[in-house]
Amino acid sequence: MENPYLIIIIFAALIVFSYLFTQISKFTKIPSVIFLIATGVAIQFGVKSMGIEIPDLSQPLRLLGVVGLMMIVLEGALDIKIHRNKLKTILAAFATSVLILGITNSLIAAILLYFNGNIVFLDAFLYAIPLSVVSSAIVIPSVHTLIPAKKEFMILEATLSDIFGIMLFSFWIKEPAVGQTYFESISWNILISVGVSLLLSYILVYVFHKIKTEIKFFLFLAILALLFSIGEYFHYSALIIILIFGVILNNTHAFFRGFLKKIINQEKIKEIRHEFVIITNETSFLIRTFFFVVFGLTMNLDGLLNPQAIIIAVAVMAVIYFTRVLNLKVFIKSTIFPQMLIAPRGLVTILLFNKIVEHFGVVPFDEAILALVIIGTNLMMMMGLIASGSNEEDILRINATDTSSTDIDYDGDITIPKEETE
């Protein structure tokens, strides 16, 4: 395709279709990512039927994945509101993401080890990480039909799952410094990442609201991308800076206290935050569109009917939902529907899988397993969202006493606390 107008037509058409898919998703509760992947698969069939060879798009897919991950975590962070009464929700999301990641990863590693006796458990554990991470890229745009308390919990859990999954992956493939144990290396990594992220986030928020030029939003996105890439290049948990920056920008009332409260203008911060959310959401939408279309375009369709791949994928999905039921019912002590079904795999799964291939130079398991798990978990989430109304009683008991921003009464209505309406 040497004609630039033809390329523009294709790209513009994909954006228009993606927008239509998003609108359809709002009414049908079918995740737009399913439509995007299906579009990519349809293009693949069309291209192959015309005898055109599909080029290697692994590098563009990886680049889209890295940028998309950064933007989607920022999008999720800008949707998180901090309040003292939401401590239970935050702790529950934290515990859920950590606990589910650990248990799911171990059980999936056991499955991979059982079906492939040529690997050791440590390698199987690494290979299982991509399949164990919930995709915030899919959760964030898909849970808009849920009541606010549920939506916030799911966004926080998925975002933390992304971050912890990537941190676990980075720690697993990184050799500790000379004279350090793995525990010491991980501890220092986390401390440095969090400390630097907090400091830089405070500075960025302050500087950002002082800039008076009109060209500033993409400037700051570029700065965040620069900091994120530098951190990842040196194997630090740089995704934390994206999360902390977004949370601080969205909750300056909680972070800028005492003498810090005097150095910022809350009204100006509010205007900036609103515009930043718009830019972030638009950019995330654009990257998400092309990432999943390219994934569908490059998906290996030949192995989808492989009996062993189907058996392994079903076993992996059984582990995913078993651990969610166990966590929600036993540890968090809440009812389980529809949260148990909202565990899609997507962008991070593909990104980490490609990193394994790049790092070791081998494909750790049949790519069809990856595709089947991604498609299967998204279909399960679709069924959960369709079956659950947006007005039913909040099933998360951890929010039963949460009066920070919204309370859910037993008629399913959302009520605003008196102190927040004054």
N, C-alpha and C positions, 0 to 999 in steps of 0.2 A: 504494500500500500504506500506508494510514493506520493499520491495526491493528498496534500494537507487538508483539503476540504472534506475528503472522505473520512479522514481520521477525526476531524472536528465533529462531523455528523455522528459518527459512532459514539464518541465520548459524550456528546451532548444528549444523544438518545438514551444512553445508559443512565445519565443523571436524571432525566425526565422519568424514565421507567422506575428508577429507585425511589423517586418522590412518590409516584403513584403506588408503589408497593408499600411505602410507609403509611399512606392514607388508608389503603386496603387493610393493613395490619391493625389499624386503630379500631376498625369495625369488626373484623373477623378474628382478631387476636392471634392470627397466624404470623409468626415472626418474619419480618421482612428479609432476614438473612436466608430463609428457605427459598424465597423468590429469587434472590440474587444468585445463589448457588445454582438454582435451576436454570437461570438465564445463561450463566457461564457454561453449563452442560449443554444447553441447546445450541449455543454458539459453537461449542466444540464439535457437536454432531454436524452442524451446518458447514463448518470449515473443512472437516474431514470428508464430507460428501462431495465437496468441490475439488477434492484432491490436493488441498493446500496443507502443507506441513506446519504444525504449530511450533513456533520457536521456543527455546528454553526461557521460561519466564520466572525461574526460581529466584534470581537476584531481584527483579522488580517486585516479586511477591514478598520477599524478605524485607525490602526497603519499605514497602507499604505497611507491612506488619509492625515494624519498629516505630514508624511515625504514628501509625494508627493506635498502637498501644499507649504511647505517650499522650495522645490527644484524648483517648477514651478514658484513661485514668484521670486526666485533668477534668474531663466532663463529669465523671462521677464524683470527684472531690468537690466540685463547685455545686453539687447537689446535696452535700452533707451539711447539716446544721447541728451545731454543738450546743447543748443545754445541760445543766446539771441533772435534770430529771431524765435525760436520755442515756445516762451512764450504763444502765442495764442493757439497753439496746446495743450500744457500742461494744460492751464487753461480750455480749452474746454473739455478735457478728464476728468479733475477734476470735473467740473460742471456737465458733463453728468453722471458720475458715482454716484455722490451724489444726483442729482435731480431725476434721474431715480429710484435709490434705494428707495428714500423716497416716491415718488408717487406710484411706483409699489407695494411697501410693503403695503401701506395703502389700495389700491384697492383690492389686493389679500386678505388682512385681512377681508375686507368687504364681499368678496365672501365666504370665509370659515365661517364667522359668519352667513351669510344668509343660508347656507346649514347645519349648525350645531348650533342650538340655545342654546345648553347646555354650550357654552363657552362665556366668556366676550371678549370685543374688545381687551383688553390688551394682553390676551392669544392668540387671533387670530393674532394679530400683530407679536408676537413672532413666531408663527407657520408659518407665511408667509415669514419670513426672508430667510429660505433656498431656497424658490422658487423665490426669488427676486434677487439673486446674479448671475451675469454672471460668467461662468467658464473659468478662464484663462488657466486652464489645457487643455481645448479643443480649445480655441481661438488661443493660441500661436502656436501650430503646424498646425493649419488649415488655417491661413491667409497668408501663404507663397506665394500664387499666386497673392496677391494684390500688387499694386505698393507701394514703400517704405513709402510714406507719409500716405497712408491708413493703411498699416500694423502697423506702429508705433503708430498711433492713437488708433487702436483697441487693441493692446497689452497693452498700457498704461491704457485705459479705463477698460479693463477686470481685470488687475492687481489691480487697485484702487478699483474696485467693490468688488473683493475678500476681500481686506483689510478692507474697510468700512463696508462690510456686517458682517465680523467676529467681528469687533469692536462694531457694533450696537448690535449684538447678545450677546457679552460679557457684555456690559453695561446693557442690558435689564434683564439679569438673575442675575446680581451682585447687592447686597445690598450696598448702600452707607455707608461710614464710619460714626461712631457716630458723630453727630453734623454737618454733611455735607448734602447738598441737592444733588439731582441727577446731577444738572448742575455743581456744584462744584466738585463732584467726577469725572465726565467725563472730565472736564477741566484739573484737576490735572493729571488724567490718561494719557491724550494725551500729556501734557507738559512734564511729566516725561519720557514717552515712546520715544518721539521725541528727547528730550535732551540727554538721555542716549544712544539712537541709534546713534546719530551723533558722540558723543564722542567715543563710542566703535568702530564705523566704521572707523574713522580716525586712531585710534590706530591699528586696525586689518590690514588695508591697509599698514600702515607703517611697522609693524612687519612682515607682509606677504612677502613684497618685500625684507626684510633683511635676511630672512631664506635662507640658502645656501644648506641645505640638499635636497635630491631628494624626500623624503617622506614628503609632505607638503599639498597637495591639499585635501586629505581626512582628514588630521588633521584639516584643517580649516573648512571643512564641519562639522566635529564633534564639533568644537568650536561653530560654528553658531547654530547647532542643540541644543547644551547645553544651549546657551544664550536664544534661542527661547523657549525652553521647560521650563526654569526657569521663564521667563517672563510670559508665558501662565499659568504656575502653580499658580502664584500670581495674575493672572487676569489682567495683563497689555497687551497693544497692541504690543506684541513682534514681530508680523509679520512685523512691521515697520522697525525693525533692519535689516531684510533680504532685504527689498526693498532699504533702504538707503545704506547699504553696497554695494549692486550690482550697484547702481547708481553711488556712489563715485568711485568704482573700475573702472567703465566704463567711467568715466568723471573726471579723476584726474586733467586734465587741468583746469577745472572749480572750483574745490574745493581746490586744493593745489596751492594757489596764494601767492604772497609776499614772506615772509621768509619761508613759508611752501614749496614753490616750490623748495627750495634748499635742502630739506631733503630727496627728493625721486628722483629716476632715472627713467625718463619717458620711456626710451627704455626698461628697465627691466620690468617696469609695463606693457608695451604693450605685452611683451612676456608672462608674467604671466596671463594677462587677456585672451589672446588667448587660453592658456592651460586650464584656469579655465572654459571658455565657453564650451570647448570640454567635460570636466569632468561633468559639470552641465547638459549639453544637454543629454549626455549618461545616467546619473543617472535618469534624469527626464523621459527619454524614457522607462527605465527599470521599474520604479515605476508605471508610467502611464499604461503600458502594463498589469501588474498584478492587478492593482486596478480595471480597467474596466472589465477585464475578470472575476474577483471574483464577481464584482457587477452583471454581467450577470448570473453567476453561482448561485447566491443567490436571484435573482429577483423573486418576487412572481408573477407567470404568471397567476394564477387563477383569479385574480381580474382585469386583463387588459381589459376584455370585460364587466365589470360592467358598466351599463348605467350611473349611477350617477357619477362614477369616471371619465368616459369619458366626461360628461357634465362639471364637475368642471375643468378638465384639459384643455378643449377647452376654457372655460371662463378665466382661468389663462393665457393661451397663448395669448388670445385676449388682455388682459390687458398689457402683456409684450410688444407686438408690437405697441399697441396704444400709450403707454408712450414713446416709442422710436421715433415714428413718431412725436409726439408732441414736444419732446425735440429737435430733429434734425431740424425740419421744423420751429418751432416757436422761440425757444430760441437760438439755435446755427445758425439758418437761413442757413442751407445747404440743398442740395437735399438729399433724404433719402435712395437711393439704392446703394449698398447692405447693408449698415450699419444697417438699421432697422432690417434685418434678422439675423445679426450676434449677437445673444444673447443666446447662448446655456447654458443649465444648466447641471451640472455634479458633479465634485469632491466635491466642497464646499457645494453644495446642499445636497449631501449624508452625508457628514461629519457633518453638522449642524443638519440635521434630526436625526442622531444617537445620537448627544449630547442632543437633546430634550428628546429622549426616555430614555437616561441614567439619565438625570437630574430630570425628572418628573416620570419616571417609567411607562409611558403610550405612546401609539402611537397617535400622535396628529390628524392624519387623515389617510385615506386609503393609504397604501403604493403604491397602483396601480396609484394613482394620481401623486406621485413622479416619478415613472417609465415612465408614459405617457408623462409628461411634459419634462423630460430629452430626451426621444426618439423624441418627436414632435419638440422641439426646435432645436435639432441637424439635423433633416430632413429639417427644414426650412432654417437653415444655409447652408446646402448642396445645396439646390435649389438656394439660393442667390449667392453662390460662383460659381456654374455652370453657372448661367445666366449672371453673371458679368464677363467680360473679365479681363485679367490682364493688358491690355494696354489702357483701355478707359480713358477719361479725369477724372482727380481727382475730385470727386464730393463733397469733403469737402471744402467749400469756406474758412474755417479758415486756410487752407494751401495755399491759392491762392497767398499770399505774403510771404510765408515761404521760405526763401532762405538759410536756415541753412546748409542743407546737400544735399537736392534734391529739384528741382523745377519741376513742371509739366506744360509743355506747352500745348497749345490747340490741338496739334496733338497727345497728349498722350505719348510723349517721355519724358524721364527723362534727365534733364540737370544738370550739376554740375556747381555751381557758380565759377566765375573766381578766386576769392580770395582763394578758397579752392583747386584749381588745381595748384596754384603757390607754 
